[in-house]
Every structure is written in C-alpha cells, then in structure tokens.
Amino acid sequence: MSYKIVLSAAIAAMIAPSAFAQGLTGASVTGEYRNYYGDDLEDTTLLLQGGVEFAVANDFAVGANLGFGRFDDAEDSDYTNATLHALYMVSPTAAVGGFVARDSADNFDSTNYGIEFGGRSNTSRYEIYYGRTDLSGDNVTDEDISIFGASFDVLVGSGISLGLQYESYTGLEGTAESGATVDDVTLSDTSVIARYNVTPAASVYGEFGTIGANAFEGDTTFVSNDDIRYFGIGAEFTFGGQRGNIFGERSLAGFGF
C-alpha cells in the first residue's frame, strides 16, 4: 500500500502553492468513480490522476502526469502510470510534442512513446496522440502494438461543456467466438462527457462509455458481441494560466479504467 501513499503525495505536490513559484503554465488533479456493467459484469473503478506543465524557454515546456487506478473485481487489480511530455508551444494555448510513459500493472509493465498535439483555453480543450508500446511481464508475447487517442471538450453555455473521447490499441492477438485465432485486434474505448464548471477552476462531470473490440483476418471482420459499458462521475481542479495541463497520461495498463 505504501506506493499508493507515495503516488497520492506526489500528485498533491504537483499542485502545492510552491509549484507556482516559477514557470508553471498549468496543472490539474482529477478523481473519478466508474461503474462497469454488461453480461455477468458489474465492477467499479476508482481513478486518481494529476498533471503539471512548466515553461522552460520562450516556446518550450515540459510536463508530467501521474495516475493510479483500482479495479474492484475478484482480483482487486491496480495500475500506476507516469508520463513525461516535451512540448513546443505553437501558440499561447496550443502545443505539439512527444511523450514517453511507464505503466505498472499486476501482471505486466509497458513503455509507451509517441507524438501528440493539443490545446486548452477558457472555452475548449482538445488533444490527439499516436504512439507505440513495448510490453514485458508474465505470459506477454512480443506484440507490435500501436496506440491512438483523441478528445475534445467545448463550452456550450451556462457553465456546461460537452466532450467526446476515443482511445484504441491495435496489434493484439485474440480468439474469435468461432475459435479462430486473429491478429491485429483493436480494443477501443469511446465515451461522451458532460461537464458542469462550478468555477473557472473546478468542475464536476458525468461520463458514459463503451469498450469494444474488432479484428480483421483476410476478408473476414470480427466484431465483439459483448461490449462493456460504463458510467462515471468525477471532479477536476485546475491551476495556472492555461487552466490546467494540455496533455494527459498515456497508459496501456489504464485502458478502460
């Protein structure tokens, strides 16, 4: 349990008042409780994430994210994630960059790396990224996995924002219901988000999403028939001139959390 205490302390340190002393452009901390449901499934997850970004030169910045998730199932699965970003500011509110991240889960670890683009303002936020991941751990094969994600959130009025988020991982190996082995399985997570901005720096939100899979083997397309759905409620607190950090965590172990 001690590593969870260290992680929570590190997230809290990201938003400590002393962090504002020099170069801070944005920071945020988010907590979410999520319920999953489907065929013979009703589990819950608790998520805690924090991020911070600092300007290091005229147009350059660095960022870091820490994340923790606990899946309340028969095994009480956990994951932790640490992500580092290098940013080039193409405007005061938008950046391109690169990321490298490290996941630690119960049965495997992964290193994720890639490129990203995003922006954040008083009325909107968006980001898009693409990368690869290297896996290691128990019963893990050497699979070439690509990762992709995109999200946006727009203020529509009266303190209400609406958003859409999509993540996918492609290159996994799987087994179809017919028993056939299929390559290049894509796992996808799509969600819609409704957010109420209580203050310019604090918001609460609800999220509804679906996790599914599909694969191609020759001329045959395989699509999962037992998608998992979830509903989450959460709160976010932001700091700094850009109202939070532009980029979030990049996690394979946290997929679906």
C-alpha positions as CSV (number, residue, x, y, z in Angstrom):
1,M,0.0,0.0,0.0
2,S,3.0,2.4,0.6
3,Y,3.4,3.1,-3.1
4,K,-0.1,4.3,-3.3
5,I,0.6,6.7,-0.5
6,V,3.7,7.9,-2.3
7,L,1.7,8.4,-5.5
8,S,-1.0,10.4,-3.8
9,A,1.6,12.6,-2.1
10,A,3.3,13.2,-5.5
11,I,0.0,14.2,-7.1
12,A,-0.7,16.6,-4.2
13,A,2.8,18.0,-4.5
14,M,2.1,18.9,-8.2
15,I,-0.5,21.4,-7.1
16,A,1.2,22.7,-4.0
17,P,1.5,26.5,-3.8
18,S,5.3,26.4,-4.0
19,A,4.9,24.9,-7.5
20,F,3.7,28.3,-8.7
21,A,6.9,29.9,-7.8
22,Q,8.5,29.6,-11.3
23,G,7.4,28.7,-14.8
24,L,4.1,26.9,-14.1
25,T,1.8,27.1,-17.0
26,G,-0.9,24.7,-15.9
27,A,-1.8,21.9,-13.5
28,S,-4.8,19.7,-12.7
29,V,-5.9,16.9,-10.4
30,T,-8.9,14.6,-11.2
31,G,-10.7,11.9,-9.3
32,E,-13.4,9.6,-10.8
33,Y,-15.6,6.8,-9.7
34,R,-16.7,4.5,-12.5
35,N,-19.2,1.6,-12.7
36,Y,-19.0,-1.1,-15.4
37,Y,-21.8,-3.2,-16.5
38,G,-22.6,-5.9,-19.1
39,D,-23.2,-9.6,-19.4
40,D,-22.3,-11.1,-15.9
41,L,-20.3,-8.0,-15.1
42,E,-20.8,-5.3,-12.5
43,D,-17.5,-3.9,-11.3
44,T,-16.2,-0.5,-10.2
45,T,-13.0,1.5,-10.6
46,L,-11.5,4.4,-8.6
47,L,-9.2,6.7,-10.6
48,L,-6.8,9.4,-9.4
49,Q,-4.8,11.5,-11.9
50,G,-2.7,14.6,-11.7
51,G,-0.6,16.6,-14.2
52,V,1.6,19.7,-14.3
53,E,3.4,21.6,-17.1
54,F,6.3,24.1,-16.8
55,A,7.7,26.6,-19.3
56,V,11.5,26.1,-19.7
57,A,12.2,28.6,-22.5
58,N,10.3,31.0,-24.8
59,D,8.4,28.4,-26.8
60,F,9.2,25.2,-24.9
61,A,7.7,23.4,-21.9
62,V,7.9,20.1,-20.1
63,G,5.0,18.2,-18.5
64,A,4.4,15.2,-16.2
65,N,1.4,13.1,-15.3
66,L,0.9,10.6,-12.5
67,G,-2.1,8.2,-12.5
68,F,-3.5,5.4,-10.3
69,G,-6.5,3.1,-10.8
70,R,-8.0,0.3,-8.7
71,F,-10.4,-2.1,-10.4
72,D,-12.8,-3.5,-7.7
73,D,-13.2,-7.1,-9.0
74,A,-12.3,-10.5,-7.7
75,E,-8.6,-9.7,-8.0
76,D,-8.7,-6.0,-7.0
77,S,-6.4,-5.1,-9.9
78,D,-4.3,-2.0,-9.7
79,Y,-2.3,0.1,-12.2
80,T,0.0,3.1,-11.9
81,N,1.3,5.3,-14.7
82,A,3.9,8.0,-15.0
83,T,4.1,10.1,-18.2
84,L,6.6,12.7,-19.3
85,H,6.0,15.2,-22.1
86,A,8.2,17.6,-24.1
87,L,6.2,20.5,-25.6
88,Y,6.7,23.1,-28.3
89,M,4.2,25.9,-28.0
90,V,2.8,26.7,-31.4
91,S,0.6,29.4,-29.8
92,P,0.0,30.5,-26.2
93,T,-2.8,27.9,-26.0
94,A,-1.6,25.0,-28.2
95,A,1.4,22.7,-28.4
96,V,2.9,19.8,-30.3
97,G,5.2,17.4,-28.5
98,G,6.4,13.9,-27.7
99,F,5.7,11.6,-24.8
100,V,7.2,8.7,-23.0
101,A,5.3,6.8,-20.3
102,R,5.8,3.9,-18.0
103,D,2.9,1.6,-16.8
104,S,3.0,-0.8,-14.0
105,A,0.1,-3.3,-13.6
106,D,-0.4,-6.5,-11.7
107,N,0.8,-8.9,-14.5
108,F,2.8,-6.7,-16.9
109,D,4.7,-3.5,-17.4
110,S,4.7,-1.3,-20.6
111,T,6.7,1.6,-22.0
112,N,4.6,3.9,-24.3
113,Y,6.0,6.6,-26.5
114,G,4.8,8.8,-29.4
115,I,3.8,12.2,-30.6
116,E,0.9,14.5,-29.7
117,F,-0.9,17.7,-30.4
118,G,-3.3,19.6,-28.2
119,G,-4.6,22.9,-26.8
120,R,-6.5,24.3,-23.9
121,S,-8.4,27.6,-23.4
122,N,-11.2,29.0,-21.2
123,T,-13.8,27.6,-23.6
124,S,-12.3,24.4,-25.1
125,R,-9.7,21.7,-24.7
126,Y,-8.5,19.1,-27.2
127,E,-5.7,16.6,-27.8
128,I,-4.7,13.9,-30.3
129,Y,-1.8,11.4,-30.0
130,Y,-0.3,8.4,-31.7
131,G,2.4,6.1,-30.5
132,R,3.7,2.6,-29.8
133,T,4.1,0.4,-26.8
134,D,6.5,-2.2,-25.6
135,L,5.2,-4.9,-23.2
136,S,7.0,-7.1,-20.6
137,G,5.7,-9.4,-17.9
138,D,4.0,-12.7,-17.2
139,N,2.6,-14.5,-20.3
140,V,3.3,-11.5,-22.5
141,T,4.3,-12.1,-26.1
142,D,6.3,-9.7,-28.2
143,E,3.5,-7.9,-29.9
144,D,3.8,-4.7,-32.0
145,I,1.0,-2.5,-30.5
146,S,0.1,1.0,-31.7
147,I,-1.9,3.4,-29.6
148,F,-4.1,6.2,-30.7
149,G,-6.3,8.7,-28.8
150,A,-8.3,11.9,-29.5
151,S,-10.6,14.0,-27.3
152,F,-12.3,17.4,-27.2
153,D,-14.4,19.4,-24.8
154,V,-16.3,22.6,-25.7
155,L,-18.2,25.0,-23.5
156,V,-21.7,25.3,-24.8
157,G,-23.1,27.8,-22.4
158,S,-24.2,28.4,-18.8
159,G,-21.1,26.7,-17.4
160,I,-21.8,23.4,-19.3
161,S,-19.3,21.7,-21.5
162,L,-19.8,18.6,-23.7
163,G,-17.0,16.4,-24.9
164,L,-16.1,13.2,-26.7
165,Q,-13.1,10.9,-26.1
166,Y,-11.7,7.9,-28.0
167,E,-8.8,5.6,-27.3
168,S,-7.7,2.5,-29.2
169,Y,-4.9,-0.1,-29.1
170,T,-4.2,-2.2,-32.2
171,G,-1.9,-5.2,-32.7
172,L,-3.1,-7.5,-30.0
173,E,-3.7,-11.2,-30.7
174,G,-7.1,-12.8,-29.9
175,T,-9.5,-15.6,-30.4
176,A,-12.9,-15.2,-32.1
177,E,-16.1,-16.9,-30.9
178,S,-15.6,-19.5,-33.7
179,G,-12.2,-20.4,-32.2
180,A,-10.2,-18.8,-35.0
181,T,-7.0,-17.0,-34.0
182,V,-7.0,-13.4,-35.2
183,D,-4.2,-10.8,-35.3
184,D,-4.3,-7.1,-35.2
185,V,-7.2,-7.0,-32.7
186,T,-8.2,-3.4,-31.9
187,L,-9.6,-2.6,-28.5
188,S,-11.4,0.7,-28.4
189,D,-12.9,2.9,-25.7
190,T,-15.4,5.6,-26.7
191,S,-17.1,8.0,-24.2
192,V,-19.2,11.1,-24.1
193,I,-18.7,13.6,-21.3
194,A,-21.0,16.3,-19.8
195,R,-19.2,18.7,-17.5
196,Y,-20.5,21.5,-15.3
197,N,-18.0,24.2,-14.5
198,V,-18.7,25.2,-10.9
199,T,-16.0,27.8,-11.0
200,P,-13.4,28.6,-13.7
201,A,-11.0,26.3,-11.9
202,A,-13.3,23.5,-10.6
203,S,-15.8,21.2,-12.5
204,V,-17.8,18.1,-11.9
205,Y,-18.7,15.7,-14.8
206,G,-20.5,12.6,-15.8
207,E,-19.1,10.1,-18.4
208,F,-20.8,7.3,-20.4
209,G,-18.6,5.0,-22.5
210,T,-18.4,1.7,-24.4
211,I,-15.4,-0.6,-24.6
212,G,-15.4,-3.0,-27.6
213,A,-13.1,-5.0,-29.9
214,N,-12.8,-5.8,-33.6
215,A,-10.3,-7.6,-35.8
216,F,-9.6,-8.5,-39.5
217,E,-8.4,-11.8,-40.7
218,G,-8.3,-12.0,-44.5
219,D,-11.7,-10.9,-45.9
220,T,-13.4,-11.6,-42.5
221,T,-14.2,-9.0,-40.0
222,F,-14.7,-10.0,-36.4
223,V,-16.7,-7.7,-34.0
224,S,-17.2,-8.3,-30.3
225,N,-20.8,-9.1,-29.3
226,D,-20.4,-8.4,-25.6
227,D,-19.2,-4.7,-25.4
228,I,-18.6,-3.4,-21.9
229,R,-20.4,-0.2,-20.9
230,Y,-19.6,2.1,-18.0
231,F,-20.8,5.3,-16.3
232,G,-18.5,7.5,-14.2
233,I,-18.8,10.6,-12.1
234,G,-15.8,12.8,-11.3
235,A,-14.4,16.1,-10.3
236,E,-11.5,18.1,-11.7
237,F,-9.5,21.1,-10.2
238,T,-7.2,23.1,-12.4
239,F,-4.5,25.7,-11.8
240,G,-2.3,28.1,-13.8
241,G,-2.7,30.5,-16.6
242,Q,-3.9,27.9,-19.2
243,R,-6.5,26.4,-16.8
244,G,-4.8,23.0,-16.4
245,N,-2.3,20.9,-18.3
246,I,-2.6,20.5,-22.1
247,F,-1.7,16.8,-22.2
248,G,-2.8,13.8,-20.1
249,E,-1.5,10.4,-19.2
250,R,-0.6,7.8,-21.9
251,S,-1.4,4.4,-20.5
252,L,-1.9,0.9,-21.8
253,A,-2.5,-0.6,-18.4
254,G,-5.1,2.1,-17.7
255,F,-7.1,1.3,-20.8
256,G,-10.8,1.0,-19.8
257,F,-10.1,2.3,-16.3
